[in-house]
């Protein structure tokens, strides 16, 4: 007589099904286990290198920095156009570094904008500078401690930038600058500089300023630094920027910090 075959009892859940049913549902997960989007965003920094165009060495040293680093180029300079084209090939944010009149009456060179200029003269000069560097996405002031305090001149500058859908960065060379608020009044994307990295050209001084940049980013969520294509600056940044992620800081393109709102 053959043994009676065992028929599975479908009324009882299989062992593996019982185990699965013991896993808590998503609704009961702790908040810290939920979507990454719910976590606070890392503090962000952006870096802009000014005064490019005069030096081949400065151009080359800046172009080997991470592509998030933006470049601002002076008009009418020997390496200006070459720097702009190379920057855009790397998908970098590229700006016109527009020379503007300063309190100390230092020479501005090609493309200088002065408070005594008529509207027609100032706008024509700025248009020519922009045309000399095709593809730039915005502009910032080179010097400009006098002109950025002049509401009329800033209005004319922003009218040109608005007509070309460009943004403006206030290098903030004067505490009385009206450049950012004028840019916002015209609906331009804009932001102001928080830190100058290399007013003192030593590694120790640059490191102190960089630490200040990180502190501001942690306090406010983001911060913008401006530096120059000095060997001391580019060497420092090449070494330092690679360590940001482990410190909980993100290096982002300048465009990520732009404020689209109006005041």
VOMI-27020 format. One record per residue: x, y, z of N, C-alpha, C in turn. Coordinates in nm, 2 decimals. Example, Ala and Ser with C-alpha at 12.3 -4.5 7.8 and 13.67 -1.06 7.14 Angstrom:
! residues 2
PT     nxx     nyy     nzz    caxx    cayy    cazz     cxx     cyy     czz
PT    1.32   -0.57    0.78    1.23   -0.45    0.78    1.32   -0.33    0.78
PT    1.28   -0.22    0.71    1.37   -0.11    0.71    1.29    0.00    0.79
//
This chain:
! residues 263
PT     nxx     nyy     nzz    caxx    cayy    cazz     cxx     cyy     czz
PT    0.09   -0.12    0.00    0.00    0.00    0.00    0.09    0.12    0.00
PT    0.06    0.22   -0.10    0.15    0.33   -0.11    0.12    0.44    0.00
PT    0.22    0.52    0.04    0.20    0.62    0.14    0.11    0.73    0.08
PT    0.03    0.79    0.17   -0.07    0.89    0.13    0.01    1.02    0.11
PT   -0.01    1.09   -0.01    0.06    1.21   -0.05    0.01    1.33    0.03
PT    0.10    1.41    0.09    0.07    1.53    0.17    0.03    1.64    0.07
PT   -0.09    1.70    0.09   -0.13    1.81    0.02   -0.11    1.94    0.10
PT   -0.04    2.04    0.04   -0.02    2.16    0.11   -0.15    2.23    0.16
PT   -0.15    2.28    0.28   -0.26    2.35    0.34   -0.26    2.50    0.30
PT   -0.33    2.54    0.20   -0.33    2.68    0.15   -0.39    2.77    0.25
PT   -0.45    2.72    0.35   -0.51    2.81    0.45   -0.41    2.87    0.55
PT   -0.29    2.81    0.55   -0.18    2.86    0.63   -0.07    2.93    0.55
PT   -0.03    3.05    0.58    0.07    3.12    0.50    0.20    3.05    0.51
PT    0.27    3.05    0.39    0.41    2.99    0.39    0.50    3.06    0.48
PT    0.61    2.99    0.52    0.70    3.05    0.62    0.76    3.18    0.57
PT    0.80    3.18    0.44    0.86    3.31    0.39    0.77    3.42    0.39
PT    0.64    3.39    0.37    0.53    3.49    0.37    0.52    3.55    0.51
PT    0.52    3.46    0.61    0.51    3.51    0.74    0.63    3.61    0.78
PT    0.75    3.58    0.73    0.87    3.66    0.76    0.85    3.80    0.69
PT    0.80    3.80    0.56    0.78    3.92    0.49    0.68    4.01    0.56
PT    0.57    3.94    0.61    0.47    4.02    0.68    0.51    4.08    0.81
PT    0.63    4.04    0.86    0.68    4.09    0.99    0.76    4.22    0.96
PT    0.80    4.25    0.83    0.87    4.37    0.80    0.78    4.49    0.82
PT    0.82    4.59    0.90    0.73    4.71    0.92    0.70    4.78    0.79
PT    0.59    4.84    0.77    0.55    4.92    0.65    0.63    5.05    0.66
PT    0.63    5.12    0.54    0.70    5.24    0.53    0.64    5.35    0.62
PT    0.51    5.33    0.65    0.44    5.43    0.73    0.50    5.43    0.88
PT    0.56    5.32    0.91    0.61    5.31    1.05    0.76    5.34    1.06
PT    0.83    5.37    0.94    0.97    5.39    0.95    1.00    5.52    1.02
PT    1.12    5.52    1.09    1.16    5.65    1.15    1.18    5.76    1.04
PT    1.16    5.88    1.08    1.17    5.99    0.98    1.31    5.99    0.91
PT    1.42    5.96    0.99    1.55    5.96    0.93    1.57    5.86    0.83
PT    1.48    5.76    0.81    1.50    5.65    0.71    1.42    5.69    0.59
PT    1.35    5.80    0.58    1.27    5.83    0.47    1.35    5.90    0.36
PT    1.29    5.96    0.26    1.36    6.00    0.14    1.47    6.10    0.17
PT    1.58    6.09    0.09    1.70    6.17    0.11    1.66    6.32    0.09
PT    1.55    6.34    0.01    1.51    6.48   -0.02    1.47    6.55    0.11
PT    1.43    6.47    0.21    1.39    6.53    0.34    1.51    6.58    0.42
PT    1.63    6.54    0.39    1.75    6.58    0.46    1.79    6.72    0.43
PT    1.85    6.79    0.53    1.89    6.93    0.50    1.99    6.93    0.39
PT    1.98    7.04    0.30    2.08    7.05    0.19    2.21    7.09    0.24
PT    2.32    7.04    0.18    2.46    7.07    0.22    2.48    7.22    0.19
PT    2.56    7.29    0.28    2.60    7.43    0.25    2.67    7.43    0.11
PT    2.65    7.54    0.04    2.71    7.55   -0.09    2.80    7.67   -0.10
PT    2.91    7.66   -0.18    3.00    7.77   -0.21    3.02    7.78   -0.36
PT    3.04    7.90   -0.41    3.07    7.92   -0.55    3.20    8.01   -0.55
PT    3.28    7.99   -0.65    3.40    8.07   -0.66    3.41    8.13   -0.80
PT    3.45    8.26   -0.81    3.47    8.33   -0.93    3.61    8.39   -0.94
PT    3.68    8.36   -1.05    3.81    8.41   -1.07    3.81    8.53   -1.16
PT    3.85    8.64   -1.11    3.85    8.77   -1.18    3.98    8.80   -1.26
PT    3.97    8.91   -1.33    4.09    8.97   -1.39    4.16    8.88   -1.50
PT    4.09    8.79   -1.56    4.15    8.71   -1.66    4.16    8.78   -1.79
PT    4.26    8.74   -1.88    4.27    8.80   -2.01    4.41    8.85   -2.04
PT    4.48    8.89   -1.94    4.62    8.95   -1.96    4.73    8.84   -1.97
PT    4.71    8.74   -1.89    4.82    8.64   -1.87    4.78    8.50   -1.93
PT    4.87    8.44   -2.01    4.85    8.31   -2.05    4.86    8.21   -1.93
PT    4.95    8.24   -1.85    4.97    8.15   -1.73    4.85    8.15   -1.64
PT    4.79    8.27   -1.62    4.67    8.28   -1.54    4.55    8.21   -1.60
PT    4.54    8.22   -1.73    4.44    8.15   -1.81    4.45    8.00   -1.79
PT    4.57    7.94   -1.81    4.59    7.80   -1.80    4.57    7.75   -1.66
PT    4.62    7.82   -1.56    4.60    7.78   -1.42    4.45    7.78   -1.38
PT    4.38    7.87   -1.43    4.23    7.88   -1.40    4.15    7.77   -1.47
PT    4.19    7.73   -1.59    4.12    7.63   -1.66    4.14    7.49   -1.61
PT    4.24    7.47   -1.53    4.25    7.33   -1.47    4.18    7.32   -1.33
PT    4.12    7.43   -1.29    4.04    7.42   -1.17    3.91    7.35   -1.20
PT    3.83    7.30   -1.10    3.70    7.23   -1.13    3.61    7.32   -1.21
PT    3.53    7.26   -1.30    3.45    7.33   -1.39    3.34    7.42   -1.33
PT    3.32    7.39   -1.20    3.22    7.48   -1.13    3.27    7.62   -1.11
PT    3.41    7.63   -1.11    3.47    7.77   -1.09    3.44    7.85   -1.21
PT    3.38    7.97   -1.18    3.35    8.06   -1.29    3.47    8.16   -1.32
PT    3.47    8.21   -1.44    3.58    8.30   -1.49    3.52    8.43   -1.54
PT    3.58    8.54   -1.49    3.55    8.67   -1.53    3.66    8.74   -1.61
PT    3.63    8.78   -1.73    3.74    8.82   -1.83    3.73    8.97   -1.86
PT    3.85    9.04   -1.85    3.85    9.18   -1.89    3.85    9.20   -2.04
PT    3.78    9.30   -2.09    3.77    9.32   -2.23    3.90    9.38   -2.29
PT    3.92    9.35   -2.42    4.03    9.41   -2.49    4.17    9.36   -2.44
PT    4.17    9.24   -2.39    4.30    9.18   -2.34    4.35    9.08   -2.43
PT    4.49    9.05   -2.43    4.55    8.96   -2.53    4.49    8.82   -2.53
PT    4.45    8.77   -2.41    4.40    8.63   -2.40    4.25    8.63   -2.36
PT    4.19    8.74   -2.38    4.05    8.75   -2.34    3.96    8.65   -2.42
PT    3.96    8.67   -2.55    3.87    8.58   -2.63    3.91    8.44   -2.62
PT    4.04    8.41   -2.62    4.08    8.27   -2.61    4.04    8.21   -2.47
PT    4.04    8.29   -2.37    4.00    8.24   -2.24    3.85    8.21   -2.24
PT    3.77    8.30   -2.30    3.63    8.29   -2.30    3.59    8.16   -2.38
PT    3.65    8.14   -2.49    3.61    8.02   -2.57    3.65    7.89   -2.50
PT    3.77    7.89   -2.44    3.81    7.77   -2.36    3.72    7.75   -2.24
PT    3.68    7.85   -2.18    3.59    7.84   -2.06    3.46    7.78   -2.10
PT    3.41    7.83   -2.21    3.28    7.78   -2.26    3.28    7.64   -2.31
PT    3.40    7.60   -2.36    3.42    7.46   -2.40    3.41    7.36   -2.28
PT    3.45    7.41   -2.17    3.44    7.33   -2.04    3.31    7.35   -1.97
PT    3.21    7.42   -2.04    3.08    7.45   -1.98    3.09    7.52   -1.85
PT    3.18    7.61   -1.84    3.20    7.70   -1.72    3.11    7.82   -1.74
PT    3.06    7.88   -1.63    3.00    8.01   -1.63    3.11    8.11   -1.66
PT    3.08    8.20   -1.76    3.18    8.29   -1.81    3.12    8.43   -1.81
PT    3.20    8.53   -1.75    3.15    8.67   -1.74    3.24    8.77   -1.80
PT    3.18    8.88   -1.84    3.25    9.00   -1.87    3.29    9.07   -1.73
PT    3.42    9.09   -1.72    3.46    9.17   -1.60    3.47    9.31   -1.64
PT    3.36    9.39   -1.62    3.35    9.52   -1.67    3.42    9.62   -1.59
PT    3.52    9.69   -1.64    3.60    9.79   -1.57    3.51    9.91   -1.53
PT    3.51    9.95   -1.41    3.42   10.06   -1.36    3.50   10.16   -1.28
PT    3.47   10.28   -1.29    3.54   10.39   -1.22    3.55   10.36   -1.07
PT    3.67   10.39   -1.01    3.69   10.36   -0.87    3.72   10.49   -0.80
PT    3.71   10.49   -0.66    3.74   10.61   -0.58    3.88   10.66   -0.59
PT    3.98   10.56   -0.62    4.12   10.60   -0.62    4.17   10.65   -0.75
PT    4.08   10.65   -0.85    4.11   10.70   -0.99    4.22   10.61   -1.05
PT    4.22   10.48   -1.02    4.31   10.39   -1.09    4.27   10.37   -1.23
PT    4.37   10.35   -1.32    4.34   10.33   -1.46    4.26   10.21   -1.49
PT    4.16   10.22   -1.57    4.07   10.11   -1.60    4.11   10.03   -1.73
PT    4.17   10.10   -1.82    4.21   10.03   -1.95    4.09   10.02   -2.04
PT    4.09    9.93   -2.13    3.99    9.91   -2.24    3.85    9.89   -2.18
PT    3.75    9.95   -2.23    3.62    9.93   -2.19    3.58    9.99   -2.06
PT    3.66   10.09   -2.01    3.63   10.15   -1.88    3.49   10.23   -1.88
PT    3.42   10.22   -1.78    3.29   10.29   -1.76    3.31   10.39   -1.65
PT    3.27   10.52   -1.69    3.30   10.63   -1.60    3.17   10.70   -1.57
PT    3.16   10.76   -1.45    3.04   10.83   -1.40    3.01   10.95   -1.49
PT    3.11   11.01   -1.55    3.09   11.13   -1.63    3.04   11.10   -1.77
PT    3.04   10.97   -1.81    2.99   10.93   -1.94    2.84   10.97   -1.96
PT    2.80   11.00   -2.08    2.66   11.01   -2.11    2.60   10.87   -2.12
PT    2.47   10.87   -2.12    2.40   10.74   -2.14    2.45   10.67   -2.27
PT    2.45   10.74   -2.37    2.49   10.68   -2.50    2.63   10.63   -2.50
PT    2.72   10.70   -2.44    2.86   10.66   -2.44    2.88   10.54   -2.35
PT    2.82   10.54   -2.23    2.84   10.43   -2.14    2.78   10.30   -2.20
PT    2.66   10.31   -2.26    2.60   10.19   -2.31    2.67   10.14   -2.43
PT    2.72   10.23   -2.52    2.80   10.19   -2.63    2.93   10.12   -2.59
PT    2.99   10.17   -2.49    3.12   10.11   -2.44    3.09    9.97   -2.38
PT    2.98    9.96   -2.31    2.95    9.83   -2.25    2.91    9.73   -2.36
PT    2.83    9.77   -2.45    2.79    9.68   -2.56    2.91    9.63   -2.64
PT    3.01    9.72   -2.66    3.13    9.67   -2.74    3.21    9.57   -2.65
PT    3.22    9.59   -2.53    3.29    9.49   -2.44    3.22    9.36   -2.44
PT    3.09    9.36   -2.43    3.01    9.23   -2.44    3.03    9.16   -2.57
PT    3.02    9.24   -2.68    3.04    9.19   -2.81    3.18    9.12   -2.83
PT    3.28    9.18   -2.76    3.41    9.12   -2.78    3.43    8.99   -2.71
PT    3.34    8.95   -2.63    3.35    8.82   -2.56    3.22    8.74   -2.58
PT    3.20    8.69   -2.70    3.07    8.63   -2.73    3.05    8.51   -2.64
PT    2.92    8.49   -2.60    2.89    8.37   -2.52    2.89    8.39   -2.37
PT    2.93    8.51   -2.32    2.93    8.53   -2.18    2.78    8.53   -2.12
PT    2.77    8.48   -2.00    2.63    8.47   -1.95    2.60    8.58   -1.85
PT    2.70    8.66   -1.81    2.67    8.77   -1.72    2.79    8.86   -1.71
PT    2.78    8.95   -1.61    2.89    9.05   -1.59    2.91    9.08   -1.45
PT    3.03    9.12   -1.41    3.05    9.18   -1.28    3.15    9.29   -1.29
PT    3.16    9.37   -1.18    3.24    9.49   -1.19    3.38    9.47   -1.15
PT    3.47    9.53   -1.23    3.61    9.53   -1.20    3.64    9.67   -1.14
PT    3.69    9.67   -1.01    3.70    9.79   -0.93    3.55    9.84   -0.91
PT    3.53    9.97   -0.95    3.39   10.02   -0.95    3.34   10.08   -0.82
PT    3.44   10.11   -0.72    3.39   10.16   -0.59    3.32   10.29   -0.61
PT    3.34   10.37   -0.71    3.27   10.49   -0.74    3.15   10.47   -0.82
PT    3.16   10.40   -0.94    3.05   10.39   -1.03    2.93   10.31   -0.97
PT    2.96   10.20   -0.89    2.85   10.12   -0.84    2.77   10.19   -0.73
PT    2.82   10.31   -0.69    2.74   10.40   -0.60    2.65   10.49   -0.68
PT    2.67   10.50   -0.81    2.59   10.59   -0.89    2.47   10.53   -0.95
PT    2.35   10.56   -0.90    2.23   10.50   -0.93    2.20   10.51   -1.08
PT    2.23   10.63   -1.14    2.20   10.65   -1.28    2.28   10.56   -1.37
PT    2.41   10.56   -1.34    2.50   10.47   -1.42    2.46   10.33   -1.41
PT    2.43   10.28   -1.29    2.39   10.14   -1.27    2.26   10.11   -1.34
PT    2.17   10.21   -1.35    2.05   10.19   -1.43    2.08   10.16   -1.57
PT    2.17   10.24   -1.63    2.21   10.22   -1.77    2.28   10.08   -1.79
PT    2.36   10.05   -1.70    2.43    9.91   -1.71    2.33    9.80   -1.71
PT    2.23    9.81   -1.62    2.14    9.70   -1.60    2.04    9.70   -1.72
PT    2.01    9.81   -1.78    1.93    9.81   -1.90    1.99    9.73   -2.02
PT    2.13    9.75   -2.03    2.20    9.67   -2.14    2.20    9.52   -2.10
PT    2.23    9.49   -1.98    2.23    9.35   -1.94    2.09    9.28   -1.95
PT    1.99    9.36   -1.91    1.85    9.31   -1.92    1.82    9.28   -2.07
PT    1.86    9.37   -2.16    1.83    9.35   -2.30    1.89    9.22   -2.36
PT    2.00    9.17   -2.29    2.07    9.05   -2.34    2.04    8.93   -2.25
PT    1.95    8.95   -2.16    1.92    8.84   -2.06    2.04    8.79   -1.99
PT    2.12    8.88   -1.94    2.24    8.84   -1.87    2.22    8.87   -1.72
PT    2.30    8.80   -1.63    2.30    8.83   -1.49    2.41    8.93   -1.45
PT    2.40    8.97   -1.32    2.50    9.06   -1.27    2.55    9.02   -1.14
PT    2.68    9.02   -1.12    2.74    8.99   -0.99    2.80    9.12   -0.93
PT    2.76    9.16   -0.81    2.82    9.28   -0.75    2.94    9.23   -0.67
PT    3.06    9.27   -0.72    3.18    9.24   -0.66    3.19    9.31   -0.52
PT    3.10    9.41   -0.50    3.09    9.47   -0.37    3.22    9.54   -0.33
PT    3.27    9.62   -0.41    3.40    9.70   -0.38    3.37    9.83   -0.30
PT    3.24    9.85   -0.28    3.20    9.97   -0.20    3.08    9.92   -0.11
PT    3.09    9.96    0.02    2.97    9.92    0.11    2.85   10.00    0.07
PT    2.86   10.10   -0.01    2.75   10.18   -0.05    2.70   10.15   -0.19
PT    2.74   10.04   -0.25    2.70   10.00   -0.38    2.55    9.98   -0.39
PT    2.50   10.03   -0.51    2.36   10.01   -0.54    2.34    9.92   -0.65
PT    2.45    9.85   -0.69    2.44    9.76   -0.81    2.35    9.65   -0.80
PT    2.35    9.58   -0.68    2.27    9.46   -0.67    2.12    9.50   -0.66
PT    2.09    9.60   -0.59    1.95    9.64   -0.58    1.89    9.69   -0.71
PT    1.98    9.76   -0.79    1.94    9.80   -0.92    1.92    9.68   -1.02
PT    2.01    9.59   -1.01    1.99    9.46   -1.09    1.86    9.40   -1.05
PT    1.82    9.39   -0.93    1.70    9.33   -0.89    1.58    9.41   -0.93
PT    1.59    9.54   -0.93    1.48    9.62   -0.98    1.45    9.60   -1.13
PT    1.55    9.56   -1.20    1.54    9.53   -1.34    1.51    9.38   -1.37
PT    1.49    9.31   -1.26    1.46    9.17   -1.28    1.57    9.08   -1.32
PT    1.69    9.12   -1.30    1.81    9.04   -1.33    1.84    8.94   -1.22
PT    1.89    8.82   -1.26    1.94    8.73   -1.16    2.07    8.80   -1.10
PT    2.09    8.79   -0.97    2.20    8.86   -0.92    2.24    8.81   -0.78
PT    2.36    8.84   -0.74    2.41    8.80   -0.61    2.54    8.89   -0.58
PT    2.57    8.91   -0.45    2.68    8.99   -0.41    2.80    8.89   -0.36
PT    2.92    8.94   -0.38    3.04    8.87   -0.33    3.03    8.87   -0.17
PT    3.07    8.76   -0.11    3.08    8.75    0.03    3.23    8.77    0.08
PT    3.32    8.71    0.01    3.46    8.70    0.05    3.55    8.73   -0.07
PT    3.66    8.81   -0.04    3.77    8.82   -0.13    3.88    8.72   -0.08
PT    3.92    8.63   -0.16    4.02    8.53   -0.11    4.16    8.58   -0.10
PT    4.20    8.67   -0.18    4.35    8.69   -0.19    4.39    8.83   -0.20
PT    4.33    8.92   -0.11    4.38    9.05   -0.10    4.52    9.05   -0.05
PT    4.55    8.95    0.03    4.69    8.92    0.08    4.73    8.79    0.01
PT    4.84    8.80   -0.06    4.87    8.68   -0.15    4.97    8.59   -0.08
PT    4.93    8.53    0.03    5.00    8.42    0.09    4.91    8.30    0.12
PT    4.96    8.18    0.13    4.88    8.07    0.15    4.80    8.08    0.28
PT    4.87    8.13    0.38    4.81    8.14    0.51    4.69    8.24    0.51
PT    4.71    8.35    0.44    4.60    8.45    0.43    4.48    8.40    0.35
PT    4.52    8.33    0.24    4.41    8.27    0.16    4.33    8.17    0.23
PT    4.40    8.09    0.31    4.34    7.98    0.39    4.24    8.04    0.49
PT    4.28    8.15    0.55    4.20    8.22    0.65    4.07    8.27    0.58
PT    4.08    8.32    0.46    3.97    8.37    0.39    3.88    8.26    0.35
PT    3.94    8.15    0.31    3.86    8.03    0.26    3.78    7.97    0.38
PT    3.85    7.97    0.50    3.78    7.92    0.62    3.66    8.02    0.65
PT    3.68    8.14    0.63    3.57    8.24    0.65    3.45    8.21    0.55
PT    3.49    8.18    0.43    3.39    8.14    0.33    3.30    8.03    0.37
PT    3.37    7.92    0.42    3.30    7.80    0.47    3.21    7.83    0.58
PT    3.26    7.92    0.67    3.18    7.95    0.79    3.05    8.03    0.75
PT    3.06    8.12    0.65    2.94    8.19    0.60    2.85    8.10    0.53
PT    2.90    8.00    0.46    2.81    7.91    0.39    2.73    7.82    0.49
PT    2.80    7.78    0.60    2.73    7.70    0.70    2.63    7.79    0.77
PT    2.65    7.92    0.79    2.56    8.00    0.86    2.44    8.04    0.77
PT    2.46    8.06    0.64    2.36    8.12    0.56    2.31    8.02    0.45
PT    2.38    7.91    0.44    2.34    7.81    0.33    2.42    7.82    0.21
PT    2.48    7.93    0.18    2.56    7.95    0.06    2.65    8.07    0.08
PT    2.76    8.08    0.00    2.85    8.20    0.00    2.93    8.20   -0.12
PT    2.96    8.32   -0.17    3.04    8.34   -0.29    3.17    8.41   -0.26
PT    3.28    8.35   -0.32    3.41    8.40   -0.30    3.46    8.45   -0.44
PT    3.54    8.56   -0.44    3.61    8.61   -0.56    3.76    8.60   -0.53
PT    3.83    8.54   -0.63    3.97    8.54   -0.63    4.03    8.58   -0.76
PT    4.16    8.57   -0.77    4.23    8.62   -0.89    4.33    8.51   -0.94
PT    4.37    8.52   -1.06    4.46    8.41   -1.12    4.60    8.42   -1.07
PT    4.62    8.45   -0.95    4.76    8.45   -0.89    4.80    8.31   -0.87
PT    4.93    8.28   -0.89    4.98    8.14   -0.86    4.95    8.09   -0.72
PT    4.95    8.18   -0.62    4.92    8.14   -0.49    4.78    8.10   -0.47
PT    4.69    8.17   -0.54    4.54    8.14   -0.53    4.51    8.01   -0.61
PT    4.56    8.00   -0.73    4.52    7.88   -0.81    4.58    7.75   -0.75
PT    4.70    7.76   -0.70    4.76    7.64   -0.63    4.68    7.60   -0.51
PT    4.64    7.70   -0.43    4.57    7.67   -0.31    4.43    7.61   -0.35
PT    4.36    7.66   -0.44    4.23    7.61   -0.48    4.24    7.47   -0.54
PT    4.34    7.45   -0.62    4.36    7.31   -0.68    4.37    7.21   -0.57
PT    4.44    7.24   -0.47    4.47    7.15   -0.36    4.34    7.14   -0.26
PT    4.28    7.25   -0.24    4.18    7.26   -0.13    4.04    7.21   -0.17
PT    4.00    7.24   -0.30    3.87    7.21   -0.34    3.83    7.06   -0.34
PT    3.93    6.98   -0.35    3.90    6.83   -0.36    3.86    6.78   -0.22
PT    3.88    6.85   -0.11    3.84    6.80    0.02    3.71    6.85    0.07
PT    3.64    6.92   -0.01    3.51    6.99    0.04    3.40    6.89    0.08
PT    3.38    6.78    0.00    3.27    6.69    0.02    3.28    6.63    0.15
PT    3.40    6.59    0.20    3.41    6.52    0.33    3.39    6.62    0.44
PT    3.39    6.75    0.41    3.36    6.85    0.51    3.22    6.89    0.51
PT    3.14    6.82    0.42    3.00    6.86    0.42    2.96    6.99    0.35
PT    3.05    7.02    0.25    3.03    7.15    0.17    3.03    7.11    0.02
PT    2.94    7.17   -0.05    2.93    7.15   -0.20    2.99    7.27   -0.27
PT    3.08    7.24   -0.37    3.12    7.35   -0.47    3.02    7.34   -0.58
PT    2.95    7.46   -0.61    2.85    7.46   -0.71    2.88    7.57   -0.81
PT    2.82    7.56   -0.93    2.84    7.67   -1.03    2.78    7.80   -0.97
PT    2.83    7.91   -1.01    2.79    8.04   -0.97    2.64    8.06   -0.99
PT    2.59    8.00   -1.10    2.45    8.02   -1.14    2.36    7.96   -1.03
PT    2.40    7.87   -0.95    2.32    7.81   -0.84    2.29    7.91   -0.73
PT    2.38    8.01   -0.72    2.36    8.11   -0.61    2.28    8.23   -0.65
PT    2.25    8.25   -0.78    2.19    8.37   -0.83    2.05    8.38   -0.77
PT    2.01    8.50   -0.73    1.88    8.53   -0.68    1.79    8.59   -0.78
PT    1.68    8.52   -0.82    1.60    8.57   -0.93    1.49    8.67   -0.88
PT    1.48    8.69   -0.75    1.37    8.77   -0.70    1.40    8.92   -0.71
PT    1.30    9.00   -0.71    1.31    9.15   -0.71    1.29    9.20   -0.57
PT    1.35    9.31   -0.54    1.32    9.38   -0.41    1.22    9.49   -0.44
//
